């Protein structure tokens, strides 16, 4: 997997351009790659991901096998952006408060 810093920057750019479809595809591709890596380690008999990191002499960002939480939060934020942009903004002055009266 690429470093979290790299793919989070790409996801942020997709979010700013309103490309939720491509953001979702990219996140799905990253998740699938992460699962393949984890399955490979499981088949090789590596007990835990920490054990794999201990076997490697360098523990830098390129050893990352999980999707960063910031990437997922970026996806959620893009969904919120889309939802908010589709709804008209209503101020309290433009809403008829009488419809909420019980009486």
N, C-alpha and C positions, 0 to 999 in steps of 0.2 A: 504494500500500500504506500502511496505517497505520504509525505508528512501531513499532519493535520493542518498545519499553517497553510500549506499549498492548497489543499482542497477546500478549506474553509474560505479562502480568498476567492476561489472560483465560485463557490456557492453564493457568497455575498454579491458578487458581480451579477450572477443570474437573478438573484433576488431584486437587485436594483433595476434590472432591465425587465422585470415582470415575467421572467421565463420560468414559471413554477413547474411546467411540464418537464423542461430540461433539468431543472434542479432535482426533481423527483427521480428522473432517470439516472442522474449522476449519483445520487445518494443510494439508489438501489444497486447500481453497479459496484459501488464501494462496499456495501453490505454483503453482496454476493462474493466479492473477492475476500473479504474478511472471513466469511464462513468457509470458503475453500481452504484458506490458510489454516484455520483452526482444525478442520477435518484432516488435513495433511499431518499436522502435528499429532493429532489423536491416533492416526494410523501408524505413525512412526513410534508410538509408545511413549511419547513425552507426556508425563503425568500432569503437568500444569504449564500454563503460559510462563509463570515465573521461572520454572525449571528451564524452559527454553531460553529465557533471557539470561539465566545464570550460565548456560552453556556457551552463549555468545560472549566474545570478549568485549564487544562494544555494545552498549545499550543506548543507542541514539534513536532519533525519531523514525528512522527507516525500519526499525524493528516493531513498530506499532502494528498490532493485529486487530484492533478494535476501532470502531468509528467514534470519533471524538464527539462528546456531548454538545459542543458548540455547533457542530455541523447539523445535528438533529434540531437544535433550537433555532438555527437559521431557517430550516425548512418550516418549522411551526410558525415562525415570525412571518415568512412569506405567505403562508395561508391566511394569517391574520390580516396582513396588508391587503390581500385580495378581497377578503370579506369586508373590510372597512371601506375600501375604495368602491365597492359595488353598492354600498348603502348611502343614501343621501343623508347629509348632515342636517339634523333637526335641532334647532335651538329650542329652549323652553318657551320662547315667545311664539313660536310657530305651531306649537302643539296645543290643541284644545283640551285643557285640563278637565273640562266638564264631563268628558266621556269616562273618567275614572271615578266619578261620584257614585256612591251606592244609592243615594236618595233620589 
